[in-house]
Amino acid sequence: MTAHDDERTAQLAQSLSAVRTRLDAAVDAAGRRPGDVDLLVVTKFFPAEDVARLITLGEKDFGESREPEASRKIDELRADAGGDLGDVAFDMIGSVQTKKARTVARWARAVHSVDRDKLIDHLATASKSALDDGERSTPLGIYLQLSLDGDPTRGGALEKELPELADRVEASDSLALRGLMVIAPLDGDVDEWMARTAQAHERFRARFPQATALSAGMSADLESAVAHGSTCVRVGTAIMGPRPLISH
């Protein structure tokens, strides 16, 4: 390992510790139990070497948002690990083109950005194929993305559209409904957006009680998300640092 590698590992360790401290404090402030909220480290744009460093630091749950970048990265990590990454898992948190469903189903534990029926159908077919081929051992987890402001450029479905989408997920043996995902709009008060998210999730769970997961909160707003019931925060910048000038 070079001095540069040592420096980067130390940098990641420091920022990871700071985020873990923030998350623990947020969980405590919300009166929730330790371990109630998972940390998904968002490693998009960063190389496989950084993911490997984070694994050595004890992290096991990662988020990627671009295909085929994610496939290349995960294949590289598997090759370096002799083909087995153990309990390390990767979730797809970015928008998914239907033509990429097959490759995403090969590596993703769950997809957090599902917002339309056509995508559900493609993911169901892709996950079934991956299960049949032994490329995965469990159904593909599905988070339905809720749009809080109705902006089509940001992805997500309106709340009134969620039950029909959830029924479609439930109809597939190769998919598993996990819950909802939100990205708080940049305008407005984040606490208000997160409060609306919590209310929508409560209504959704009344119909789909098994959909207990809520993927909400990022580097800037994780405290608010935890206070309003998030079970998974997706943190990239606060751990990884600024995006590299050259993406991998």
Phi, psi and chi 1 to 4 in degrees:
 res  aa     phi    psi   chi1   chi2   chi3   chi4
   1 MET       -  133.2 -179.9  175.1  -72.0      -
   2 THR   -83.1  167.8   66.9      -      -      -
   3 ALA   -60.5  -34.8      -      -      -      -
   4 HIS   -63.9  -41.4  174.7   73.9      -      -
   5 ASP   -61.5  -44.2  -70.8  -30.5      -      -
   6 ASP   -60.1  -40.4  -74.7  -25.4      -      -
   7 GLU   -65.9  -44.1 -178.9 -179.2  -12.4      -
   8 ARG   -66.6  -41.4  177.7   58.7  172.4  161.7
   9 THR   -61.9  -42.2  -59.1      -      -      -
  10 ALA   -64.4  -39.4      -      -      -      -
  11 GLN   -62.4  -46.3  179.1 -174.2   61.5      -
  12 LEU   -65.5  -40.2  -71.4  171.7      -      -
  13 ALA   -60.7  -42.0      -      -      -      -
  14 GLN   -66.4  -47.1 -177.9  176.4   14.1      -
  15 SER   -70.0  -35.2   55.3      -      -      -
  16 LEU   -64.4  -43.7  178.1   61.9      -      -
  17 SER   -60.9  -39.8  176.8      -      -      -
  18 ALA   -64.9  -41.7      -      -      -      -
  19 VAL   -69.0  -40.2  167.2      -      -      -
  20 ARG   -60.7  -39.3  -75.8  -75.6 -177.4 -169.5
  21 THR   -64.5  -43.9  -62.0      -      -      -
  22 ARG   -59.6  -44.9  -77.5  178.4   61.6 -167.9
  23 LEU   -65.6  -44.2 -178.6   56.1      -      -
  24 ASP   -60.9  -41.8  -70.7  -14.9      -      -
  25 ALA   -65.6  -39.3      -      -      -      -
  26 ALA   -65.6  -41.8      -      -      -      -
  27 VAL   -62.7  -44.1  168.7      -      -      -
  28 ASP   -64.6  -43.4 -175.8   62.3      -      -
  29 ALA   -64.1  -30.1      -      -      -      -
  30 ALA   -83.9   -2.2      -      -      -      -
  31 GLY    71.5   25.9      -      -      -      -
  32 ARG  -101.3  168.4  -59.9  174.5   64.8 -177.5
  33 ARG   -87.8  147.1  -66.5  174.4  -58.9  178.3
  34 PRO   -55.2  135.6  -25.9   35.2      -      -
  35 GLY    90.8   -4.4      -      -      -      -
  36 ASP   -68.2  -25.0  -87.3   -1.2      -      -
  37 VAL  -121.8  123.1 -175.0      -      -      -
  38 ASP   -84.0  148.2  -65.0  -33.4      -      -
  39 LEU  -104.7  120.4  172.3   62.4      -      -
  40 LEU  -104.6  112.8 -162.8   66.9      -      -
  41 VAL   -82.8  118.7 -176.2      -      -      -
  42 VAL   -87.1  113.8  179.8      -      -      -
  43 THR  -111.5   14.5   47.4      -      -      -
  44 LYS   -58.9  145.0   64.2  179.4  179.9  179.7
  45 PHE    75.5  -10.1  -58.6  118.6      -      -
  46 PHE  -105.1  150.2  -70.4   87.7      -      -
  47 PRO   -74.4  164.7   29.3  -36.9      -      -
  48 ALA   -57.8  -32.1      -      -      -      -
  49 GLU   -59.4  -36.4  -69.0   84.3   -4.1      -
  50 ASP   -68.6  -39.3  -84.7   -6.9      -      -
  51 VAL   -62.8  -41.9 -177.8      -      -      -
  52 ALA   -60.7  -41.4      -      -      -      -
  53 ARG   -61.2  -43.2  -67.2 -179.3  178.0  103.2
  54 LEU   -65.7  -34.4  -72.3  160.8      -      -
  55 ILE   -64.2  -40.7  -68.2  171.9      -      -
  56 THR   -66.5  -23.2   66.5      -      -      -
  57 LEU   -87.0    2.8  -66.9  170.5      -      -
  58 GLY   102.8   -0.3      -      -      -      -
  59 GLU   -81.3  144.0  -67.4  -52.8  -58.9      -
  60 LYS  -129.0  -14.5  -60.8 -179.5 -175.6  -57.4
  61 ASP  -117.2  121.1  -59.3  -44.1      -      -
  62 PHE  -129.2  152.7  -59.6   93.9      -      -
  63 GLY  -119.5  133.2      -      -      -      -
  64 GLU  -123.9  155.6  -71.0  -74.8  -27.6      -
  65 SER  -135.2    4.3   66.3      -      -      -
  66 ARG  -133.5  130.3  -57.8 -163.8  -50.0  170.6
  67 GLU  -114.4  129.0  180.0   59.6   36.6      -
  68 PRO   -96.9    8.2   34.6  -36.1      -      -
  69 GLU   -53.0  -45.0  176.1 -163.7  -23.2      -
  70 ALA   -62.7  -45.1      -      -      -      -
  71 SER   -60.2  -44.8  -77.0      -      -      -
  72 ARG   -61.6  -44.1  -68.9 -163.7  -60.5  -94.9
  73 LYS   -63.8  -47.2 -167.7 -179.8  -59.3 -177.8
  74 ILE   -67.8  -39.0  -65.6  164.4      -      -
  75 ASP   -61.2  -39.9  -74.2  -14.1      -      -
  76 GLU   -64.8  -43.1 -178.2  178.8  -21.8      -
  77 LEU   -64.3  -41.6  -71.9  162.6      -      -
  78 ARG   -64.1  -41.2  -76.6  177.8  175.7  154.7
  79 ALA   -62.8  -42.4      -      -      -      -
  80 ASP   -67.8  -25.7  -70.3  -15.7      -      -
  81 ALA   -95.3   10.1      -      -      -      -
  82 GLY    76.3   20.4      -      -      -      -
  83 GLY    98.1   -8.9      -      -      -      -
  84 ASP  -131.1  118.8 -176.2   11.6      -      -
  85 LEU   -96.8    8.5  -72.0  174.1      -      -
  86 GLY    63.1 -128.9      -      -      -      -
  87 ASP   -95.4   16.1   54.6   -3.3      -      -
  88 VAL   -70.7  134.8  171.9      -      -      -
  89 ALA  -133.8  150.8      -      -      -      -
  90 PHE  -124.8  132.1  -67.0   84.2      -      -
  91 ASP  -108.7  148.3  -73.7   -1.0      -      -
  92 MET   -91.7  117.5  178.9   61.1  163.1      -
  93 ILE  -110.3  -10.0   63.0  171.7      -      -
  94 GLY   -94.3  171.1      -      -      -      -
  95 SER   -62.5  145.5   61.0      -      -      -
  96 VAL  -117.3  124.0 -179.9      -      -      -
  97 GLN   -75.9  142.9  -63.3  174.2  -68.0      -
  98 THR   -58.1  -32.6   52.9      -      -      -
  99 LYS   -70.9  -14.2   65.3 -178.4  179.9 -179.6
 100 LYS   -98.2    0.8  -60.8  -68.8 -178.4   62.7
 101 ALA   -58.9  -39.4      -      -      -      -
 102 ARG   -62.2  -45.7  178.6   68.2 -172.4   93.5
 103 THR   -73.5  -36.5   48.9      -      -      -
 104 VAL   -62.2  -41.5  168.0      -      -      -
 105 ALA   -66.0  -16.7      -      -      -      -
 106 ARG   -73.5  -30.6 -173.0  178.0   70.0   86.2
 107 TRP  -123.6  -20.4   58.4  -97.6      -      -
 108 ALA   -81.8  132.7      -      -      -      -
 109 ARG   -69.3  -40.0  173.0 -179.8   57.6 -175.7
 110 ALA  -152.7  158.5      -      -      -      -
 111 VAL  -116.6  124.6  178.7      -      -      -
 112 HIS   -94.5   -0.1  -69.7 -129.1      -      -
 113 SER  -124.1   34.9   50.2      -      -      -
 114 VAL   -85.4  124.2  178.6      -      -      -
 115 ASP  -142.4   11.0   58.4    1.8      -      -
 116 ARG  -154.0  153.3   57.6 -162.8 -171.7  -79.5
 117 ASP   -66.4  -36.8   53.0    7.4      -      -
 118 LYS   -62.2  -39.3 -174.3  177.2 -179.8 -178.2
 119 LEU   -66.4  -41.1  177.1   57.6      -      -
 120 ILE   -58.1  -44.6  -68.1  170.0      -      -
 121 ASP   -62.6  -42.7  -67.1  -15.6      -      -
 122 HIS   -67.6  -40.0  -82.3   73.8      -      -
 123 LEU   -67.6  -36.2  -71.2  172.0      -      -
 124 ALA   -62.8  -45.8      -      -      -      -
 125 THR   -64.0  -43.7  -61.2      -      -      -
 126 ALA   -66.0  -41.5      -      -      -      -
 127 SER   -67.3  -39.3 -178.3      -      -      -
 128 LYS   -61.2  -43.1 -177.0 -179.5 -174.6  -54.2
 129 SER   -62.8  -43.2  177.8      -      -      -
 130 ALA   -65.3  -37.7      -      -      -      -
 131 LEU   -64.9  -44.9  -73.3  163.5      -      -
 132 ASP   -64.0  -34.1  -70.1  -15.9      -      -
 133 ASP   -87.9    0.0  -66.9  -16.5      -      -
 134 GLY    76.0   15.3      -      -      -      -
 135 GLU   -82.6  -15.7  -67.6 -179.9  -51.5      -
 136 ARG  -146.0  156.7   62.2 -179.5  -51.2  116.5
 137 SER  -113.3   -7.9   57.6      -      -      -
 138 THR  -134.1  156.9   58.8      -      -      -
 139 PRO   -57.6  153.5  -25.2   35.3      -      -
 140 LEU   -75.8  124.0  178.6   64.2      -      -
 141 GLY   -70.6  140.8      -      -      -      -
 142 ILE  -125.7  124.4  -61.7  -66.2      -      -
 143 TYR  -107.9  125.5  -68.8   74.5      -      -
 144 LEU   -83.0  127.8  -63.2  178.2      -      -
 145 GLN   -84.1  121.5 -176.4  178.3  -12.7      -
 146 LEU   -93.2  127.2  167.5   64.4      -      -
 147 SER   -89.1  120.7  172.4      -      -      -
 148 LEU   -84.1  -27.6  -67.4  169.8      -      -
 149 ASP  -115.8   -0.8   59.5    1.9      -      -
 150 GLY    74.7   12.0      -      -      -      -
 151 ASP   -78.0  111.4 -177.1   -9.8      -      -
 152 PRO   -66.5  -20.8   25.5  -34.3      -      -
 153 THR   -75.1  -15.3   64.6      -      -      -
 154 ARG   -99.9   -1.6  -68.6  168.6   54.2   81.7
 155 GLY    78.6  169.0      -      -      -      -
 156 GLY   105.6  155.4      -      -      -      -
 157 ALA  -106.2  153.5      -      -      -      -
 158 LEU   -70.1  154.5  -60.7  176.8      -      -
 159 GLU   -56.9  -38.9 -176.0  179.5   -6.9      -
 160 LYS   -65.8  -18.6   65.4 -178.5 -179.4 -178.8
 161 GLU   -88.7  -13.3  -60.6  169.6  -31.1      -
 162 LEU   -63.4  -44.2  -65.3  177.2      -      -
 163 PRO   -59.0  -41.3  -28.1   37.4      -      -
 164 GLU   -64.5  -40.5 -177.5  178.0  -14.6      -
 165 LEU   -65.4  -41.7  -65.2  175.5      -      -
 166 ALA   -63.7  -40.3      -      -      -      -
 167 ASP   -60.8  -36.6  -75.6  -22.8      -      -
 168 ARG   -67.0  -40.4 -154.9  175.0 -168.6   95.8
 169 VAL   -63.5  -46.1  172.9      -      -      -
 170 GLU   -63.3  -25.4  -68.1  -80.1   79.9      -
 171 ALA   -75.3  -10.9      -      -      -      -
 172 SER  -102.7  129.5  170.7      -      -      -
 173 ASP   -73.0  -15.8  -68.0  -24.7      -      -
 174 SER   -97.3    1.4   62.4      -      -      -
 175 LEU  -122.2  154.1  -58.0  177.7      -      -
 176 ALA  -133.6  120.2      -      -      -      -
 177 LEU   -72.4  119.1 -177.4   64.3      -      -
 178 ARG   -97.4  -42.0  -61.4  -64.0 -175.7 -140.9
 179 GLY   160.9 -144.3      -      -      -      -
 180 LEU  -118.5  156.6  -59.4 -177.6      -      -
 181 MET  -130.0  141.9 -176.1  -86.9  -95.7      -
 182 VAL  -136.6  152.6  -62.0      -      -      -
 183 ILE  -121.8  113.9  -58.3  172.2      -      -
 184 ALA   -63.1  132.3      -      -      -      -
 185 PRO   -58.0  152.6  -25.2   36.2      -      -
 186 LEU   -73.0  -29.3  -63.2  175.8      -      -
 187 ASP   -92.4  154.8   60.2  -39.0      -      -
 188 GLY    89.3  179.2      -      -      -      -
 189 ASP   -88.0  125.5 -178.4   74.8      -      -
 190 VAL   -63.4  -35.7   66.7      -      -      -
 191 ASP   -64.6  -35.9  -73.8  -36.3      -      -
 192 GLU   -66.8  -42.0  -69.2 -177.8   11.6      -
 193 TRP   -63.2  -42.6  -70.8  124.7      -      -
 194 MET   -69.6  -34.1  -69.3  -59.2  178.4      -
 195 ALA   -64.5  -41.1      -      -      -      -
 196 ARG   -64.3  -37.3  -73.3  179.3   56.0 -178.9
 197 THR   -61.3  -47.0  -63.8      -      -      -
 198 ALA   -60.6  -40.8      -      -      -      -
 199 GLN   -65.7  -42.9  -67.6  159.5    6.5      -
 200 ALA   -64.2  -40.0      -      -      -      -
 201 HIS   -66.0  -38.4 -171.0 -139.9      -      -
 202 GLU   -63.1  -43.2 -176.2  176.3   -2.6      -
 203 ARG   -64.9  -39.1  -70.9 -171.5  -70.6  -93.2
 204 PHE   -65.3  -42.4 -173.5   71.0      -      -
 205 ARG   -68.4  -24.3  -75.2 -173.3   61.6 -168.9
 206 ALA   -62.5  -31.1      -      -      -      -
 207 ARG   -95.6  -32.5  179.8  161.9  176.6  177.0
 208 PHE  -125.8   76.3  -57.8   94.2      -      -
 209 PRO   -61.7  -21.1   20.0  -31.5      -      -
 210 GLN   -77.7  -13.0   74.8  -80.0   24.1      -
 211 ALA   -86.1   65.7      -      -      -      -
 212 THR   -81.9  -15.8   56.7      -      -      -
 213 ALA   -81.8  142.7      -      -      -      -
 214 LEU  -134.5  108.6  177.8   58.9      -      -
 215 SER   -92.0  100.4  173.6      -      -      -
 216 ALA  -150.9  144.2      -      -      -      -
 217 GLY   102.3  133.7      -      -      -      -
 218 MET  -132.1 -162.6  -61.3 -174.1  -71.8      -
 219 SER   -53.1  -43.1  -67.9      -      -      -
 220 ALA   -85.0  -22.8      -      -      -      -
 221 ASP  -131.3   22.9   57.6    8.8      -      -
 222 LEU   -63.6  -34.4   71.6   84.1      -      -
 223 GLU   -62.1  -45.1  -75.0   84.1    0.6      -
 224 SER   -64.5  -40.6  179.6      -      -      -
 225 ALA   -62.4  -43.7      -      -      -      -
 226 VAL   -64.6  -39.9  169.9      -      -      -
 227 ALA   -62.6  -25.4      -      -      -      -
 228 HIS  -108.1   21.6  -70.4   92.1      -      -
 229 GLY   100.3    7.5      -      -      -      -
 230 SER   -57.4  141.0  173.5      -      -      -
 231 THR  -108.7   -3.8   64.2      -      -      -
 232 CYS  -153.6  119.3  173.4      -      -      -
 233 VAL  -104.2  140.3  -66.2      -      -      -
 234 ARG  -108.4  103.8  -48.7  176.9  -55.5  -87.4
 235 VAL  -117.8  122.0  180.0      -      -      -
 236 GLY  -114.9  -72.2      -      -      -      -
 237 THR   -55.7  -42.1  -57.1      -      -      -
 238 ALA   -65.3  -20.2      -      -      -      -
 239 ILE  -103.5  -47.8  -65.6  173.2      -      -
 240 MET   -82.6  -25.1  -52.5  -55.1  -63.3      -
 241 GLY    92.1 -175.0      -      -      -      -
 242 PRO   -60.4  151.1  -19.1   30.9      -      -
 243 ARG   -60.0  137.6 -178.7 -173.1  -57.9 -177.1
 244 PRO   -61.6  152.8  -18.6   29.7      -      -
 245 LEU   -64.8  -33.5  -66.8  177.2      -      -
 246 ILE  -114.2  117.0  -60.0  176.2      -      -
 247 SER   -78.7  153.9   61.8      -      -      -
 248 HIS  -108.3      -  -63.1  -99.2      -      -
